[in-house]
Every structure is written in C-alpha cells, then in structure tokens.
Amino acid sequence: MGGIIDGGMNRSLSSLVYYQNLLSHEYHTFDESDLMEILAPLPQVSDFSFCR
C-alpha cells in the first residue's frame, strides 16, 4: 500500500470525522439513521487498520 489512502477510503474516514464531531457536540440530534451511516464504512476502516 505504501501509506497512500485511495479516494474511497478517504471518503469513509472523512465521514467518520464528521460523526465524531456530531457525537461530541450535537449528540442530542443523533438518531438511528446517523448510526446506520456510521456503521456502513466500518468494514473499510477495518481493512485500513490491517494494511499498516
């Protein structure tokens, strides 16, 4: 891999930053649809962690 993150992985990881901020600052607006969006990219994140 050489430490390079492709576009799909970049989008997946970037979306998780958004949800981290949402949970930290706007947790009262968090709902089930937000949770489902967070869970969707988790397999890609797991793949990324094993590539290091």
N, C-alpha and C positions, 0 to 999 in steps of 0.2 A: 504493500500500500504506500509506503514512503511518506506517511504522515499527511497525505492530501485527502481532504474531505470533498466528495463529489457533491453536485448540486442537490440531489435528493436527500442525502444525509444532512447537508447544511440546512435545508428547509425543516427537516424533522427536529434537529437540535435547536434551531432558532425558535420553533413553535413552543418548545418546552420552556424556553426563557420567558416567553410571554405568559405562560401559565404559572410559572414560578412567581412572577410579579403579581398576577391576578390573585393567587392564593395568599400572598404576603400582604397585599394592600386592599384588595377588593373581595375578600373571602365571602362577604355577605351576599355577593351577586353570583357566586359559583353554584352551578346546578349540574344535573345529571348529564346534559349534553356536553358540558365542558369536560366532565370526567371521561366520557367516551372519546372525545378528541385527544385527550392526553394519552389514553391507553392505545390508540391506533398506532403511533410511531414507536412504541416500546420495543417491538422486535428488532427494528433497525438500530435503535440505541444499544440494544444488547449485542448485535453484530459488531457495532463500532467498538464496544469495550473489549471484545475478544480479539480485535485486529491489532491492538497495541503491542 
